[in-house]
Amino acid sequence: MAYDPQGQGQFGARPQRQMYDVSQMGLTCAQCGNPITELPFQPSADRPVYCFDCNKARRRNFKRDRF
């Protein structure tokens, strides 16, 4: 499957994700410590948050470990 920069697939465009501005919360990545200013979800105090790069690496490792 070819890269599709607009997110359009067989069934049309994927809806734009709502991003939450969390810059005032002072969040940092649980792995690398970089500041986080925007998330695609509302964070909760009982779960760690990761920056885009660390989350991408975690997802890649999770898929590799499962199979």
N, C-alpha and C positions, 0 to 999 in steps of 0.2 A: 504494500500500500504506500502510495506516495505521500510526502509531507504536505499537509494542508494548512497553511497559515491562518485561514479564516475559521478553522474548526468546522468546515462544512464536510459532511460525510454523506453517506447514502440517504440519510433522512433529513438533510438540511442543516442549517446553522445551529451550533450549540449556543444556548443562552449565555450571556455574559455573567460571570460570577460576581456576586455582591462582595465587595471588599470592605472590611471594617478598619477604620482609622484607630489604631491603638497607640499612637505616638505619645499621648499624654499618660499612658499607663506605665511607661518606663520598662517595658518588657525587653528581655535579652534572650538570645538563643540558648537553650539548655545545654547545647553541645559546644559551640564555639564562643559564645558570649557576645556576638554582634547584636547591636540594637535592632529591634523589630518594630516597624512603624505601621505595617499593614498586614492583615490576615484575612483569609477567605471565610473565617468563622469567628464567632464571639468567644474569646478564650474564657476558661474557668480557672479558678485559683488552684484546683487540685490536680491539674495535668500540665506537663511541661509543653513548651512551644519551641519550635525549631525554625530557623531561617530557611529560605528557599533552597539553598545549596545543601545544607545538612539534612533537610527533609528528603530531598531528592536522593542523596546517598543512602539514607536509612531505608527508603522504599526499595532501592536497587538491591541492597543487602537482604532485606526481608524476602523479596522474591527469590533470591538465590538460595536462601536458607530453607525455604519451604519445600523445594523439590529436589 
